[in-house]
Amino acid sequence: MKQKIFKSLFMMAAVMAMCVTLFSCQKDEITVSTSYYPEVGVDKHYLDFKVGEDTKTVKVSSQEDWAYTVEEDWLHVSRDGNGNGNKLTIQVDANRTKETRECLLTVFALNDNKKKAEVKVSQQTSLVTISCNDTELNFSSYEGAYNILSVKSNGDWQVRSTPDWLRASVSGGNGNKSISFTTLSANKTSVDRTGKVVIGTSDDEI
């Protein structure tokens, strides 16, 4: 009899514990809610144009109405179609400057400009330019002293002139290259000798 009572009490305690556990779980239940924030996307994030006039397209995806901004006047943008899946047509003028030019095209949601996508646009120059890593070369006084100049160009270039006591390793080249300059005679005077090296392209000169 005592054993049956003990089992009954044990079962009641177990049921009460389960009820308390369930109640506790329900009380501590965490509700997670999510909000939908439509995004603006583009199928290309970088456009590289050659030197001449050219046209490319970018597809825009958005669940809401959008607009775009662009700051450079050499870049012309037009919008094709309405609604989701619109397309932008990007046209550039010929680049007649010495520099590769860049611009940022931004597409954004009208109701929240933080929802945006950016397209970096660059265009190569139409001129053959040249630059170098230094504008001064220093040599020791003895014959055969040498120094190296790194040249950067987007086309053909020539070493147009050097002092009569200095020799260039090449007379010209194309693109990026290193040129070694070597002294042809020792400077036996007490005065520093100086000279000018001229390297040029069809459009530029250093």
Residue frames as qw, qx, qy, qz and C-alpha x, y, z in Angstrom:
[[0.000, 0.884, 0.467, 0.000, 0.00, 0.00, 0.00],
 [0.293, -0.807, 0.113, 0.500, 2.78, 2.35, 0.93],
 [0.440, -0.137, 0.599, 0.654, 4.53, 1.47, -2.30],
 [0.240, 0.624, 0.644, 0.371, 1.47, 2.35, -4.40],
 [0.126, -0.946, -0.237, 0.182, 1.05, 5.67, -2.58],
 [0.418, -0.593, 0.328, 0.605, 4.71, 6.45, -3.14],
 [0.397, 0.168, 0.663, 0.612, 4.41, 5.70, -6.87],
 [0.106, 0.818, 0.539, 0.171, 1.29, 7.88, -7.13],
 [0.254, -0.898, -0.026, 0.359, 3.02, 10.76, -5.38],
 [0.469, -0.334, 0.500, 0.647, 6.05, 10.34, -7.64],
 [0.323, 0.442, 0.671, 0.500, 3.90, 10.43, -10.79],
 [0.034, -0.927, -0.373, 0.020, 2.05, 13.55, -9.56],
 [0.370, -0.746, 0.190, 0.521, 5.38, 15.28, -8.85],
 [0.453, -0.040, 0.613, 0.646, 6.62, 14.37, -12.34],
 [0.204, 0.696, 0.606, 0.326, 3.45, 15.73, -13.99],
 [0.182, -0.944, -0.173, 0.216, 3.70, 18.96, -11.97],
 [0.456, -0.512, 0.375, 0.624, 7.37, 19.33, -12.98],
 [0.386, 0.275, 0.656, 0.588, 6.44, 18.93, -16.66],
 [0.045, 0.869, 0.477, 0.123, 3.70, 21.52, -16.32],
 [0.319, -0.850, 0.047, 0.416, 6.09, 23.95, -14.67],
 [0.481, -0.229, 0.533, 0.657, 8.64, 23.32, -17.42],
 [0.286, 0.536, 0.645, 0.464, 6.10, 23.89, -20.18],
 [0.102, -0.940, -0.320, 0.061, 4.83, 27.04, -18.52],
 [0.423, -0.684, 0.228, 0.549, 8.37, 28.30, -18.11],
 [0.446, 0.049, 0.609, 0.654, 9.15, 27.61, -21.76],
 [0.156, 0.742, 0.566, 0.324, 6.01, 29.40, -22.88],
 [0.256, -0.919, -0.160, 0.255, 6.77, 32.31, -20.60],
 [0.384, -0.628, 0.381, 0.559, 10.35, 32.66, -21.89],
 [0.653, 0.429, 0.534, 0.323, 9.49, 32.10, -25.53],
 [0.146, -0.527, 0.206, 0.811, 11.21, 34.65, -27.80],
 [0.584, 0.683, 0.436, -0.044, 9.36, 35.95, -30.83],
 [0.373, -0.308, 0.410, 0.773, 11.58, 36.92, -33.76],
 [0.479, 0.778, 0.366, -0.176, 10.17, 39.26, -36.38],
 [0.476, -0.106, 0.421, 0.765, 11.79, 40.37, -39.62],
 [0.328, 0.785, 0.164, -0.500, 11.09, 43.35, -41.79],
 [0.723, 0.363, 0.426, 0.404, 11.58, 43.36, -45.55],
 [0.058, -0.805, 0.146, 0.571, 13.88, 46.02, -46.91],
 [0.788, 0.570, 0.205, 0.110, 13.98, 45.98, -50.71],
 [0.509, -0.505, 0.340, 0.608, 17.50, 46.38, -52.12],
 [0.515, 0.810, -0.114, -0.257, 18.80, 48.05, -55.26],
 [0.721, -0.273, 0.535, 0.346, 21.22, 46.02, -57.38],
 [0.447, 0.743, -0.320, -0.381, 23.17, 46.29, -60.64],
 [0.983, 0.135, 0.106, 0.068, 24.59, 43.55, -62.85],
 [0.691, 0.381, -0.141, 0.597, 27.91, 45.40, -63.33],
 [0.459, -0.829, -0.139, 0.288, 29.89, 47.31, -60.72],
 [0.334, -0.590, 0.370, 0.635, 32.73, 48.38, -63.03],
 [0.675, 0.682, 0.275, 0.058, 32.77, 49.66, -66.62],
 [0.436, -0.499, 0.371, 0.651, 36.00, 50.31, -68.54],
 [0.578, 0.779, 0.211, -0.120, 35.77, 52.31, -71.77],
 [0.691, 0.133, 0.239, 0.669, 38.34, 52.75, -74.51],
 [0.247, -0.263, 0.008, 0.933, 39.46, 56.18, -75.71],
 [0.108, -0.167, -0.494, -0.847, 36.71, 56.82, -78.25],
 [0.578, -0.101, 0.113, -0.802, 32.98, 57.29, -77.99],
 [0.295, 0.000, -0.955, -0.039, 31.33, 54.14, -76.73],
 [0.630, -0.303, 0.006, -0.715, 28.12, 52.81, -75.17],
 [0.263, 0.027, -0.945, 0.193, 27.48, 50.13, -72.55],
 [0.591, -0.465, -0.292, -0.591, 24.42, 49.03, -70.56],
 [0.036, 0.155, -0.819, 0.551, 23.77, 48.20, -66.91],
 [0.503, -0.435, -0.650, -0.366, 20.72, 46.26, -65.69],
 [0.171, -0.311, 0.491, -0.796, 19.10, 47.49, -62.48],
 [0.486, -0.353, -0.792, -0.114, 17.06, 45.29, -60.16],
 [0.074, -0.094, 0.470, -0.875, 14.81, 46.81, -57.49],
 [0.094, -0.489, -0.866, 0.041, 11.46, 46.14, -55.81],
 [0.024, -0.832, -0.372, 0.412, 10.71, 49.86, -55.62],
 [0.446, 0.868, 0.101, 0.194, 11.16, 52.97, -57.70],
 [0.689, -0.391, 0.113, 0.600, 14.71, 54.23, -58.10],
 [0.318, 0.947, -0.048, -0.027, 16.79, 57.01, -59.60],
 [0.837, 0.023, 0.017, 0.547, 20.45, 57.63, -60.44],
 [0.080, -0.969, 0.107, 0.206, 23.08, 60.35, -60.12],
 [0.800, 0.156, 0.143, 0.562, 26.26, 61.05, -62.08],
 [0.246, -0.836, -0.057, 0.488, 28.55, 64.07, -61.74],
 [0.348, -0.339, 0.500, 0.717, 30.77, 64.15, -64.84],
 [0.510, 0.620, 0.058, -0.593, 29.58, 65.80, -68.06],
 [0.241, 0.455, -0.758, -0.400, 31.54, 63.40, -70.29],
 [0.041, 0.106, 0.991, -0.071, 29.30, 60.57, -69.09],
 [0.490, -0.020, -0.168, -0.855, 25.74, 60.46, -70.46],
 [0.098, 0.091, 0.967, -0.219, 23.16, 58.16, -68.84],
 [0.537, -0.059, -0.237, -0.807, 19.63, 57.36, -69.97],
 [0.423, -0.029, 0.812, -0.401, 17.01, 55.10, -68.42],
 [0.409, 0.048, -0.700, -0.583, 15.16, 52.49, -70.49],
 [0.505, -0.315, -0.789, -0.149, 11.85, 50.99, -69.42],
 [0.414, -0.521, 0.220, -0.713, 9.87, 51.22, -66.21],
 [0.892, -0.332, 0.013, -0.305, 9.44, 49.05, -63.13],
 [0.727, -0.471, 0.489, 0.102, 11.54, 46.13, -62.01],
 [0.772, 0.088, 0.489, 0.397, 14.47, 45.06, -64.21],
 [0.311, 0.938, 0.030, -0.147, 15.11, 48.45, -65.78],
 [0.802, 0.125, 0.159, 0.562, 18.20, 49.16, -67.83],
 [0.103, -0.897, 0.089, 0.421, 20.61, 52.11, -67.94],
 [0.756, 0.515, 0.125, 0.385, 22.45, 53.05, -71.12],
 [0.424, -0.772, 0.132, 0.455, 25.84, 54.68, -70.46],
 [0.671, 0.637, 0.128, 0.357, 27.58, 56.63, -73.21],
 [0.510, -0.628, 0.081, 0.582, 30.99, 58.36, -73.01],
 [0.387, 0.906, -0.131, -0.112, 32.59, 61.09, -75.08],
 [0.812, 0.352, -0.236, 0.401, 36.05, 60.55, -76.55],
 [0.592, -0.743, -0.004, 0.314, 38.76, 61.19, -73.97],
 [0.581, 0.680, -0.055, 0.443, 41.20, 63.75, -75.34],
 [0.356, -0.874, 0.281, -0.173, 42.90, 64.51, -72.05],
 [0.349, 0.560, -0.732, 0.172, 46.25, 63.15, -70.83],
 [0.254, -0.241, 0.800, -0.487, 44.73, 61.26, -67.94],
 [0.297, -0.283, -0.893, -0.184, 42.55, 58.19, -67.59],
 [0.318, -0.277, 0.169, -0.891, 39.33, 59.62, -66.19],
 [0.212, -0.224, -0.935, 0.176, 36.94, 58.08, -63.69],
 [0.413, -0.267, -0.030, -0.870, 33.40, 58.66, -62.53],
 [0.080, 0.110, 0.923, -0.360, 30.92, 57.10, -60.10],
 [0.462, -0.237, -0.459, -0.721, 27.37, 56.27, -61.16],
 [0.120, 0.007, 0.809, -0.575, 25.04, 55.77, -58.18],
 [0.463, -0.318, -0.617, -0.551, 21.64, 54.05, -58.38],
 [0.009, -0.012, 0.713, -0.701, 19.42, 54.51, -55.29],
 [0.102, -0.565, -0.818, -0.037, 15.90, 53.91, -54.01],
 [0.039, -0.595, -0.184, -0.781, 13.71, 57.01, -54.07],
 [0.602, -0.702, -0.211, -0.317, 12.26, 56.43, -50.62],
 [0.707, -0.655, 0.208, 0.164, 15.64, 55.71, -49.00],
 [0.494, 0.795, -0.351, 0.024, 18.91, 56.80, -50.62],
 [0.399, -0.579, 0.705, -0.087, 20.85, 54.50, -48.29],
 [0.800, 0.176, 0.573, 0.021, 19.63, 51.62, -50.43],
 [0.365, 0.831, -0.264, -0.326, 22.00, 52.05, -53.34],
 [0.883, 0.047, 0.323, 0.337, 24.36, 50.41, -55.77],
 [0.019, -0.853, 0.284, 0.437, 27.44, 52.00, -57.34],
 [0.853, 0.399, 0.215, 0.258, 29.06, 51.56, -60.74],
 [0.348, -0.687, 0.298, 0.564, 32.66, 52.74, -61.20],
 [0.693, 0.683, 0.207, 0.097, 33.25, 54.04, -64.72],
 [0.393, -0.628, 0.365, 0.564, 36.72, 54.66, -66.18],
 [0.701, 0.699, 0.136, 0.022, 37.92, 55.66, -69.62],
 [0.731, -0.163, 0.215, 0.627, 41.41, 55.45, -71.04],
 [0.017, 0.768, -0.110, -0.631, 43.09, 58.52, -72.47],
 [0.761, 0.618, 0.193, 0.038, 43.35, 59.04, -76.22],
 [0.216, 0.889, -0.395, 0.086, 46.83, 60.56, -75.91],
 [0.869, 0.079, -0.363, 0.327, 50.12, 58.69, -75.62],
 [0.329, -0.891, 0.178, -0.257, 51.40, 59.81, -72.24],
 [0.746, 0.195, -0.486, 0.411, 54.63, 59.19, -70.36],
 [0.442, -0.827, 0.187, -0.292, 55.82, 59.54, -66.78],
 [0.627, 0.322, -0.623, 0.339, 58.76, 58.34, -64.68],
 [0.708, -0.526, -0.443, 0.162, 59.54, 57.39, -61.10],
 [0.504, -0.580, -0.066, 0.636, 62.06, 60.22, -60.57],
 [0.365, 0.920, 0.102, 0.095, 63.04, 63.59, -62.02],
 [0.011, -0.868, 0.490, -0.077, 66.67, 63.51, -60.89],
 [0.975, 0.037, -0.148, 0.164, 69.40, 60.90, -61.37],
 [0.259, -0.873, 0.414, -0.013, 72.63, 61.08, -59.35],
 [0.912, 0.297, -0.227, 0.170, 75.88, 59.38, -60.44],
 [0.701, -0.554, 0.157, 0.420, 79.24, 58.74, -58.88],
 [0.083, 0.865, -0.282, -0.405, 82.19, 60.60, -60.40],
 [0.381, -0.351, 0.775, 0.361, 83.89, 57.61, -62.04],
 [0.439, 0.284, -0.573, -0.632, 83.41, 56.29, -65.57],
 [0.402, -0.075, -0.898, -0.160, 80.82, 53.50, -65.83],
 [0.168, 0.161, 0.656, -0.718, 78.65, 54.74, -62.95],
 [0.215, -0.278, -0.729, -0.587, 75.02, 53.93, -63.65],
 [0.309, 0.161, 0.543, -0.764, 71.48, 54.59, -62.51],
 [0.049, 0.312, 0.900, 0.300, 68.07, 53.26, -63.52],
 [0.328, 0.130, 0.094, -0.931, 64.93, 55.17, -64.49],
 [0.257, 0.343, 0.903, -0.037, 61.49, 53.51, -64.61],
 [0.215, 0.103, -0.302, -0.923, 59.31, 54.82, -67.42],
 [0.331, 0.400, 0.812, -0.266, 55.53, 54.36, -67.57],
 [0.241, 0.293, -0.337, -0.862, 53.66, 54.92, -70.82],
 [0.682, 0.327, 0.558, -0.341, 50.58, 53.74, -72.71],
 [0.737, 0.669, 0.078, -0.048, 52.35, 53.72, -76.08],
 [0.795, 0.288, -0.025, 0.533, 55.60, 54.21, -77.99],
 [0.245, -0.956, 0.077, 0.139, 58.31, 56.53, -76.67],
 [0.747, 0.463, -0.149, 0.453, 61.85, 57.57, -77.56],
 [0.553, -0.605, -0.038, 0.572, 64.93, 58.81, -75.67],
 [0.430, 0.874, 0.173, 0.148, 65.30, 62.09, -77.54],
 [0.330, 0.759, -0.349, 0.440, 68.41, 63.51, -75.95],
 [0.804, -0.514, -0.154, 0.256, 71.04, 62.86, -73.27],
 [0.170, -0.902, 0.346, 0.196, 74.20, 64.73, -72.16],
 [0.646, 0.594, -0.477, -0.043, 77.31, 63.77, -74.19],
 [0.047, 0.470, -0.817, 0.330, 78.81, 62.07, -71.11],
 [0.552, -0.003, 0.675, -0.489, 75.80, 59.81, -70.52],
 [0.297, 0.111, -0.809, -0.496, 74.52, 56.78, -72.45],
 [0.725, -0.034, 0.275, -0.631, 71.03, 55.24, -72.33],
 [0.432, -0.133, 0.890, 0.054, 70.61, 51.45, -72.55],
 [0.401, 0.499, 0.743, 0.197, 67.81, 51.81, -75.12],
 [0.087, 0.040, 0.259, 0.961, 66.82, 54.43, -77.66],
 [0.520, -0.113, -0.110, -0.840, 63.11, 53.86, -77.21],
 [0.016, 0.072, 0.982, -0.176, 60.39, 51.44, -76.25],
 [0.457, -0.358, -0.471, -0.664, 56.71, 50.77, -75.72],
 [0.714, -0.557, -0.382, -0.186, 54.74, 50.83, -72.49],
 [0.549, -0.798, 0.230, -0.092, 56.37, 50.44, -69.09],
 [0.869, 0.277, -0.222, 0.346, 60.12, 49.82, -69.06],
 [0.553, -0.753, 0.106, 0.340, 63.33, 50.49, -67.11],
 [0.582, 0.749, -0.144, 0.281, 66.20, 52.42, -68.71],
 [0.749, -0.448, -0.002, 0.488, 69.80, 52.18, -67.49],
 [0.280, 0.936, -0.122, 0.176, 71.99, 55.27, -67.84],
 [0.853, -0.246, 0.023, 0.461, 75.78, 54.93, -67.69],
 [0.061, -0.925, 0.204, 0.316, 78.48, 57.63, -67.52],
 [0.842, 0.502, -0.025, 0.198, 80.89, 57.49, -70.48],
 [0.490, 0.480, -0.353, 0.637, 83.69, 59.38, -68.75],
 [0.517, -0.473, -0.509, 0.500, 84.80, 60.26, -65.25],
 [0.035, -0.950, -0.114, -0.290, 84.24, 63.74, -63.86],
 [0.734, -0.033, -0.250, 0.630, 87.79, 64.81, -62.97],
 [0.054, 0.563, -0.042, 0.823, 86.85, 68.38, -62.10],
 [0.122, -0.136, -0.694, 0.696, 85.88, 69.81, -58.73],
 [0.415, 0.144, 0.058, -0.897, 82.55, 70.99, -60.12],
 [0.534, 0.265, 0.780, -0.192, 79.45, 68.84, -60.44],
 [0.115, 0.102, -0.597, -0.788, 78.36, 68.37, -64.02],
 [0.476, 0.373, 0.606, -0.517, 74.68, 68.34, -64.90],
 [0.094, 0.071, -0.693, -0.711, 72.62, 67.57, -67.95],
 [0.620, 0.191, 0.274, -0.710, 69.12, 66.88, -69.16],
 [0.155, 0.060, 0.954, 0.251, 67.55, 63.67, -70.42],
 [0.515, 0.236, 0.009, -0.824, 64.46, 64.08, -72.63],
 [0.144, 0.124, 0.973, 0.134, 62.09, 61.18, -73.27],
 [0.403, 0.280, 0.093, -0.867, 58.93, 61.76, -75.27],
 [0.445, 0.364, 0.817, 0.047, 55.94, 60.33, -77.11],
 [0.186, 0.442, 0.538, 0.693, 53.88, 61.73, -79.94],
 [0.262, -0.784, -0.376, -0.419, 51.79, 63.67, -77.40],
 [0.597, -0.802, 0.004, -0.034, 53.83, 64.01, -74.20],
 [0.592, 0.522, -0.403, 0.462, 57.35, 64.58, -72.94],
 [0.674, -0.730, -0.050, 0.101, 59.38, 64.31, -69.72]]
